Amino acid sequence: MLLKRLFPVIGFAALAIAVQLGAGALGKEFYLTQLTMAIYYAIVVMGLCLLMGFAGQVSLGHGAFFAIGGYTSAVLTTSDFSRFQDSLWAAALKRIHVLIPKADLYGGQVLTTTPWAAFVAAMLLTFLIACLIGYPALRLKGHYLAMATLGFCLIVNKIVLGTAWLGAADGISGVPEWNLAGGLVISGRSAVRVQNYYAACALALFLLILLANLVHSRVGRALQAIHDRETAAGAIGINTARYKLNAFVLSALLAAAAGVFLTHYTAGIGPSEASALKSVRYVALAAAGGMSNPWGAALVSTAINFLSLRGWFGTYDNAVFGAVLILIISIAPQGPLKPLGLWIRRLLSGARSAAGGEHAAS
């Protein structure tokens, strides 16, 4: 049982290392830039797997949560709070290093928020909004819930498009690097490209392990019961509303965290991140990877988003994206990892049987 739980972790780590070494050997290390971005997008899909595959709820609003995280961090880390520096609250925030002085592009000094403080603010704001949206919305079922979350996504998209201090249609640029710890910096600079690739892989792996432990716990069993038969789950004492709300909030927080990391990595964010098409894309990728299989969803999402970001499909990106999803869902409706695992087990079983036959014959 332990080996079965460890196999995806070891496989993920081995694949990440092999991809980086292969890209370096082929002189294609620049591929890691788009691959890092694709991994951050995959984190949103992983959160949707928890919500859709286990809680049985369909959300078309996770693009909005991604944008809320990214825009919150972008606004706080690019705004100048110098005009408030004499106030008591600004002085208190400077003492605890939430606000720090920094040189601007013209040699002057501005007072801005540290990326760590902006990240915490983004998580708190997302938590509050997810609770406010999730509590009434999760009382809906089926396509009604999907329509409600889609409406929320459209509202956020229109807000960022029409608000000047959010950059309107141009978005926000000039977002600073994020110094995590020990010299690890979230940045799109080529000098730290490999470092950032492994940082994204480590974050995704940590979250995959967290989700795997969650779905195999009492909480995961309760969510599975709600997914299968919500009325029956309520009859045996499961607080269905609380569990569904918790799953919705957790998946929203994962989306917002991915938005913060990608915003600092690319040094900016635009209103397209909150578009309805992005939210639909996340749902489609979760379905293609296997809604109850975060590992498969992460793999499929990373691969397809990488190809799109590299521009391999050109102007036919959406058409090819749809065709690939239809193909995957038609051939492997539970995701590509499950049939692959069955094929590997049959191969190993056949090899053991052949080895046993040769041994008996000798």
N, C-alpha and C positions, 0 to 999 in steps of 0.2 A: 504493500500500500504506500509506504514511504517512497519507494523507488518510482512508483507511478506519479506521485505528486512532484518529485524532484525532476523527472524527465523533461517536462516543458521548460523548467527554469534553466537546466543545463543546455537544452537545445537552443533556447533563445539567446543565451550568453555566447554559445559557440557560433551561432549564425551571425550575431553582431560583430564578433571578432573577425570571422572569416570574410564578411563583407568589407570591413575596413582594410584588412590586409590585402584582399583582392583588388580593391580600388587603388591602393597605394602601389601595388606591383604593376598594375596596368597603366599607371600614370593618370588615373581618372579620379583622383582624390577630391576634385571639385564636386563630384556627385554627392559627396557627404553633406553638402549644404542643403540641397533639396531633400535628401533623405532625413536629415535632422528635422526639417520643417514637417515632413510627412509623419514622422513619429509623434510630434506634438499634436497634429490633427488626429492621429490614431487614439490619443488619450481621450478625446471627446467620444469617440466611437466605443471605447472600452466602458465608459460610464453609461452610455446608452444600452450596452449589453446587460448591465445590471438592472436597469429600469425596464427594458423591453423583454429580455429573456427570462428574468426571474420574477419581477413584480408585475409583468404583463401589461405595462402602460406604454403607450406610444406618444413620444414627445417630438414635435416639430419646432421646438423653441430653443434647442441647444446652441444654435448659431448665435442667438441673442446672449446667452450666458457666456459664451466664448468672448463675444465683443465687450460685454460688461467688464469682464476681468481685464482684457487688454486695454480698453479705453480708460478704466480707472487708474491703472498703473501709468499709462501714457500721460494722462492729464496731470497727475500728482508729481511725476518726475520731470516734467517739462515746464511746469508753471513756476513763476517767480513770486514768492511770498515776502519779498523784501519790504513791501509797504506795511506789512504787519509785524515787522521785527521788533518794534517797541512794545507790542502788546504782551500781556502776561502769558497768554496761552502759547504764543510763538516762542517766548523765552523758555517756557517749560519744555516745549518740544525740542528746542535746540539743546537743552541740557541732557536730554535722553537720546540725542542724535537721531531724532526723527526728521528734523529739519537741519540741513547742512549748507554752508556757504559753498559756492562753486563758481568757477570762472565761466563766463559765457563766450560766445564766438568772437566778440569784439574786445575782449580783455577786461570787461567789467566783471562785477561780482553779483551773483544772484543767490537767493535763498530758496532752496528746493527740497523736495522730499526724497529720502533715501529709497532705493528700490525695494528693500526689505519691508519698510513701513508701507509702501504702496501696495506690495503684495498682500500684506495683512489686511489693509483697507479694502482691497478688491475682494478678498475672501469673505470679509464681514458683510460687505454690500451685497454680494451674490447670495450669501446665506439668508439675509433679510428678504431680498426680492424673491428668492426661490420659495421661502416659506409663505410669503404673501400671495404668490401666484399658485403655488402647489396646493395649498390647503383647500381653496374652493375648486380649483381645476381638477384635482384628483377625485372629486366626488362624481365626475363625469366618466363615461366609459366609451371605449371604442373610438369611432371617428369623431365623436363630440369632443373628447379630450384632445385629439390631434388638431382639430379646428381651433380650440381654445389656445393651445400653445403656439400654433401658427400665427394666430392674431397677435399674441404677445411678441413674437419675433418681428412681425411687420411693424408694430408700434416702435420697437427699439430701433429698427432700421430707419424709419422715418425721423426719429429723434436725432440720431447721429448725422443723418443727411441734412437736416435743417437747422442744426445748432452751430453757430459760428465758433464758439470756444471749444467745440469738439472737432474742428477742422472742416465741418460740412462735407462736401463731396471729395475734398482733397485728403481728408483724414489727418492724422497727427504723425509728424516725422521728427527726427532728432531725439528719439528716446534713448537715454544713456545705457551704457553697459550695466550689467548686474553682477556685482562681485559677491558670489555666494559665500565661499569660505576657502581658506587654504590656497588662494591663488586661482581658484576656479571662477572663470568669468563667463557669463552668458552674453555672447557677442557674435556677430556675423563676420568678424575679421578672419581672413584666411589663416593668420598665424595661430588661431585657436580653433580651427575647423575640426580637427580630430578630437580635441578636448571636448568641444561642444557636442559632437556626435555621441561620444561615450556618456556624456552627462544626460543627454536625452534618452539614450538606451537604458541607463541606470534608473532614471525616473520612471520610465515605462515599465521596466521589470519590477521595480518596487511596488507600483500600483497594481500590476497583474498579480503579484503574490498576495497583496492585500485583498484584492477582489476574490482570489481563489480561496483564501482562508475564510473570507466572509460568507461565500456561498456554501461552504462546507460546514458552517457553524449553525447554531440554532436559528439565527437570523435568516440565513440562506434557506433553511428548510421551511421557515415560515413564509418567506417570499415565494418559494416554489409552490407551496400550498395555495397561496393567494392566486398565483398564476393559473394553476390547474382548476381550482374551484373556489372562488372567492366567498360565496355564500357558505359553503361547507367549512371553510377556514374560519369564518366568523363564528359559526355555530360551535366550534370546539374551543373557542376562547381566544383566538388570535385577533389582536387589535389591528384590523386590516388598514384602517385609515392612517394609523401611526406608522406602520411599516411602509406603506406606499409613499407617505410624505418623506420619511427618512431616506428611502431609495431615490426619490426625486431630488432631494436637496443634495445628497452625496454625488449624484451624477452631474448636477449643475455645478458643484464645486470643482469637480474634475475638469469640466469644460472651461470654467473660469481660470483655473490654474494653468491649463494649456494655453489659454489666451494671453496670460501674463508672460509666460516663458517665451512664446513665439514673438510677442511684441518687442521684448528686449533683444531677442535674437536678430530680428529683422530691422530693429531700430524704428519701427513705426507700425501703424495699423490704419486700415481704411474701412469705410462703411460696408464694403462687400462682405466682410466677415460676419455681418449680422443679417445677410440676405436670406430670404426664404429658401433659395436654391441650395445654399450651404447647409441649412438644417435638413432639407430633404436628402441631400447627399450623405450626411452622417447616418441617417436612418437606413438608407439603402446599403451603405457599407456594413452596418451592423447586421443587417439581414443576410448579406452575402457571406460574411465571415462566420455566421452561425450565432444567432442572437443569444444563445445560452453558452457560448464559448468565447470568452474574452480573448483567449490566445489566438484563435483563428481570426477573430475580427480585427485584432491588432495587426496580424500578418497581412491580411487582404487589404485593409485600409492603407497601411504603409506602402505596399507595393503599387496599388492603383494611384494613390495620391502622388507618389514619387514620379510615376510615368506622366501624370498630368502636369506636375510642376516642371518637369524637364521639357514639356512641350512636344512629346513624342507623337501625340495625336493631332497636333495642329488645330485647325479650325473645327475639326471633327471630334474634339475632345468629349463633349457631352454625348454625342452619338455613340462613340466607341465605349465610353463609360457605361452607358445604358446597355449596350450589347454584351459587354463583359459581365455585368451584373446578372443579366438574364441567363447567360450561359452558366455562370456559377450556381445560381439558384436552381436551374433546371437539372444540372448534373449532380450537384451536391447541396441539397436544400438545408442541410445541417452544418454547412461550412466545409471547406476543403480539407481541414485537418483530420476530421473523423474518418473519411474514406482512406486518407493517406495512412493513418494509424492502423486501420484494419488491414490494409495491404502490407504494411511492414510486419504486422503480427503474423499474417499468413505466410509471408516470405520466411520469417524466422522459424515458424512452426514447420514449414516444409524442409528447411535446412536441417533442423533437429531430427526430423523423421528420416531424412536421407542418411544422416550421420549414424543414427541408430540402426538402420538397415545394414549399412556397410559393416558396422561393428558386429552385428549378429552373424553376418555372412562369414566374417573372418574367424 
